Amino acid sequence: MTKVIRIGTRDSELALWQAKTVQNALEQTGHKTELVPVKSTGDLNLDQPLYEMGITGIFTKTLDVAMIKGEIDIAVHSMKDVPTALPKGIVEGAVMKRASNKDILIHKGLDFLNSLGTIATGSLRRKAQWLHKYPDHKVVDLRGNVNTRMKKLEDNDWNGAIFAAAGLERIQIKPENFINLNWMIPAPAQGAMLIVAMENDEYCRKALSALNHRQSETCVHVEREFLRVLEGGCTAPIGASAKIVDQNIYFKGALFSIDGQQKIEVERTLPLNEDAEMGKECAEEVLRNGGAELMKKIKTVLNKD
């Protein structure tokens, strides 16, 4: 049996770049494809911070519905936007080879770092970590696709804005006036692309299995398990980074208070074949060290807002 695989994607420039990358990979393995762009709820409402909208998976839900209704066969996501629990009937098809998972600061000069400044980001994780390092700075909300956010930075008197390096690199709009935020712990699965399919669609699942990058899959699964056990959803101030060097997997994760004043961090190294419970065990260590109480406070604040 052969069929045209309908690839669902958000309609931003970055999302389309990601979907076309998957399309090219599938066509190179002999499959016929068609792109089906849709606009997500998260793209339609740019006036409200994500955490205030109270919806987990706000960038993926529209595509989930389209897949369940049979309007598309697979969907391509930035994996950091995907909830740790997929909807019933939808499964991971492939994790593409990961790009950079780093955060970067696009700035208008760096003098403000040693004084007062204003930074823009729509991410609670980035906000908390910035305030942890620069408690006297102000952080303002910034929403929209990467092109929209770059334009907003240009049009406002902010000192800078925080972006994922991978997104700007993929569509080749990373400017020269940036610095790498090597001290900032990235979002779980940042820089990775996930392709999902229906569990009962054997044709698409087999087609996608050829695209899976095993090392990337291993790392993002550790990070996402850390997130899942902390019960963070996609908006809580949680950072996680796993990397494989030789035959070891290195993990660093942290939970922050929303104002950045509190930080509970964990680091661990294990042989690669012993990583099955790594994310879970690291999250449990954070919870034991005050994370359970901090998560209650975070949820109270978010629910109040």
C-alpha atoms as one frame of an Amber mdcrd trajectory, in Angstrom:
protein
   0.000   0.000   0.000   1.149   3.544  -0.777  -0.518   6.849  -0.005   0.184
  10.559   0.007   1.260  11.454   3.544  -0.463  14.695   4.548   1.920  16.669
   6.804   0.211  19.016   9.257   2.119  22.093  10.412   1.652  25.544  11.883
   1.902  28.225   9.213   4.783  30.311  10.591   8.020  30.526   8.602   9.865
  28.386  11.159   7.127  25.752  11.365   6.980  25.516   7.574  10.780  25.150
   7.426  10.535  22.251   9.875   7.676  20.609   7.964   9.528  20.956   4.653
  12.605  19.348   6.233  10.451  16.355   7.176   8.807  16.394   3.749  12.195
  16.238   2.002  13.355  13.403   4.264  10.208  11.373   3.564  10.421  11.971
  -0.177  14.069  10.887  -0.175  12.890   7.553   1.230  10.372   7.201  -1.611
   7.158   8.530  -0.040   4.692  10.975  -1.553   3.726  13.907   0.661   1.579
  17.026   0.884   1.913  19.975   3.304  -1.243  21.071   5.160  -0.622  24.343
   7.077  -3.051  25.322   9.865  -3.138  28.241  12.323  -2.968  27.239  16.002
  -4.791  28.869  18.918  -1.440  30.003  20.287  -0.693  31.881  17.070  -4.085
  33.635  17.028  -3.877  35.217  20.508  -0.679  37.239  20.855  -1.939  39.695
  23.483  -1.802  37.360  26.479   1.179  35.553  28.080   1.063  31.808  27.404
   0.864  30.849  31.064  -2.228  33.071  31.506  -4.067  31.248  28.731  -4.146
  28.110  30.894  -3.910  25.633  28.033  -1.271  22.928  27.874  -0.210  22.173
  24.311  -1.648  25.378  22.913   0.562  25.158  19.797  -0.171  21.465  19.196
  -3.863  21.063  20.010  -5.161  22.272  16.622  -2.972  19.756  14.803  -3.970
  16.994  17.233  -7.627  17.613  16.413  -6.928  17.681  12.668  -5.114  14.349
  12.925  -7.836  12.678  14.992 -10.449  13.933  12.485  -8.433  12.410   9.625
  -7.604  15.747   7.958  -3.840  15.138   8.220  -1.742  11.985   8.650   1.240
  13.284  10.626   2.170  16.527  12.381   5.529  18.242  12.845   6.169  20.101
  16.102   8.919  21.927  17.925   9.224  19.260  20.588   9.486  21.743  23.475
   5.891  22.821  22.685   4.522  19.269  22.978   2.871  18.215  26.277   4.559
  15.252  27.968   1.294  13.277  27.678   0.146  12.899  24.073  -3.597  12.662
  23.300  -5.085   9.166  23.212  -4.427   7.527  19.858  -1.474   9.785  18.933
   2.115   8.507  19.274   5.669   9.660  18.639   6.725   8.751  15.119  10.251
  10.163  15.052  12.586  12.632  16.739  14.722  14.336  14.102  18.412  15.014
  14.737  18.543  17.803  17.266  19.879  21.272  16.495  21.342  23.612  19.136
  19.349  23.666  22.367  20.892  26.966  23.522  19.177  30.247  24.363  20.657
  33.458  22.979  20.203  37.149  23.750  19.600  39.532  20.852  20.703  42.911
  22.210  21.134  46.610  21.408  24.402  46.907  23.323  25.531  45.199  26.520
  26.204  48.136  28.865  22.875  47.516  30.601  24.075  44.161  31.993  25.916
  45.983  34.782  23.071  48.413  35.541  19.306  48.498  34.972  17.727  46.983
  31.881  14.605  45.580  30.265  14.542  42.164  28.622  11.663  40.652  26.633
  10.561  37.012  26.622   7.295  35.075  26.646   8.854  32.192  28.569   8.528
  31.849  32.345  11.654  29.664  32.310  13.732  32.363  30.627  12.211  35.117
  32.782  12.972  33.251  36.026  16.553  32.482  35.044  17.204  36.037  33.847
  15.873  37.472  37.138  17.925  34.907  39.074  21.084  36.314  37.479  19.950
  39.948  37.093  17.429  40.584  39.917  17.326  44.361  39.307  16.255  44.031
  35.685  12.700  44.201  34.338  11.323  41.391  32.145   8.409  42.146  29.785
   6.213  39.712  27.861   6.983  38.995  24.209   4.761  36.788  22.028   4.550
  35.837  18.357   6.569  33.827  15.876  10.296  34.525  15.629   9.888  37.147
  12.868   7.181  38.980  14.847   9.289  38.945  18.013  12.351  40.282  16.180
  10.235  43.160  14.817   8.785  43.930  18.275  12.307  44.072  19.715  13.295
  46.533  16.986  10.210  48.719  17.593  10.480  48.924  21.396  13.025  50.466
  23.736  13.936  47.142  25.355  17.628  46.317  25.791  17.229  42.835  24.349
  15.116  39.718  23.915  15.795  36.021  24.446  15.391  33.500  21.616  16.146
  29.848  20.951  19.268  29.704  18.795  17.871  26.848  16.672  14.833  28.780
  15.465  16.822  31.767  14.223  19.489  29.555  12.661  16.955  27.383  10.819
  15.418  30.315   8.940  18.741  32.179   8.758  17.755  35.363  10.580  20.194
  35.208  13.511  21.758  38.697  13.631  25.314  39.599  14.579  24.270  41.389
  17.778  23.745  38.284  19.918  25.449  36.507  22.793  25.113  32.872  23.823
  23.471  32.434  27.218  25.561  29.437  28.183  24.495  29.797  31.824  20.791
  29.450  30.998  19.358  25.914  31.192  17.249  25.308  28.071  13.684  24.076
  27.886  13.240  20.298  27.852  13.558  19.128  24.211  14.547  22.595  22.949
  16.058  22.390  19.464  14.386  19.049  18.694  11.651  18.353  16.150   8.998
  15.731  16.872   6.786  14.046  14.275   3.624  12.415  15.578   1.242   9.985
  13.899  -1.895   8.041  14.730  -1.187   4.885  16.682  -3.226   2.769  14.270
  -1.521   4.174  11.146   1.112   1.526  10.476   2.055   2.968   7.073   3.030
   6.400   8.464   4.650   4.985  11.586   6.883   2.756   9.482   7.745   5.647
   7.156   8.687   7.873  10.105  10.774   5.243  11.894  13.456   5.675   9.221
  13.821   9.370  10.197  14.341   8.815  13.928  17.667   9.981  15.407  18.349
   7.658  18.314  20.744   9.844  20.336  18.445  12.874  20.104  15.491  10.702
  21.110  17.366   9.406  24.168  18.281  12.889  25.396  14.886  14.516  24.918
  13.128  11.608  26.601  15.265  12.083  29.731  14.501  15.816  29.714  10.773
  15.342  29.153  10.545  12.709  31.891  12.144  15.223  34.263   9.459  17.731
  33.227   6.625  15.200  33.488   7.503  14.090  37.028   7.784  17.703  38.170
   4.314  18.206  36.638   5.474  21.365  34.981   3.530  21.381  31.751   5.069
  23.550  29.050   5.033  26.890  30.887   6.544  26.349  34.374  10.081  27.672
  35.058  11.809  24.333  34.436  15.053  23.836  32.528  16.579  20.513  31.476
  19.519  19.497  29.327  20.850  16.022  28.557  23.796  15.266  26.286  25.699
  12.159  25.315  29.499  12.166  25.402  31.289   8.918  24.614  29.115   6.301
  26.348  27.855   8.547  29.158  24.773  10.728  29.429  25.108  14.021  31.287
  22.017  15.699  32.728  21.421  19.100  34.302  18.004  20.307  35.372  16.501
  23.002  37.566  13.244  24.345  38.901  12.962  28.093  39.575  10.472  30.277
  41.385   8.671  32.649  39.018  10.542  35.662  40.421  13.862  33.842  39.969
  14.852  34.121  43.625  14.685  30.379  44.317  16.561  27.728  42.321  16.642
  23.973  42.928  19.215  22.292  40.664  20.318  18.733  39.986  23.216  17.288
  37.956  23.936  13.649  37.218  26.098  11.475  34.956  25.293   7.856  34.107
  26.482   5.230  31.623  24.287   5.354  28.539  22.702   1.959  29.149  21.587
   2.996  32.656  19.579   6.109  31.729  16.047   4.589  31.732  15.037   6.186
  35.063  17.389   9.170  34.907  14.834  11.921  34.276  12.446  10.542  36.889
  15.130  10.160  39.554  16.501  13.665  38.971  13.002  15.153  39.216  12.351
  13.231  42.443  15.584  14.643  43.892  14.401  18.179  43.069  11.004  17.467
  44.656  12.671  16.156  47.836  14.904  19.233  48.036  12.007  21.691  48.206
  10.645  21.321  44.692   7.295  19.882  45.778   6.553  22.936  47.903   7.815
  25.291  45.197   5.648  23.642  42.513   2.571  24.184  44.722   3.437  27.882
  45.004   3.968  28.174  41.226   0.629  26.529  40.440  -1.139  28.777  42.963
   0.317  31.888  41.295  -0.473  30.686  37.752  -4.012  29.651  38.650  -4.580
  33.002  40.375  -3.457  34.856  37.245
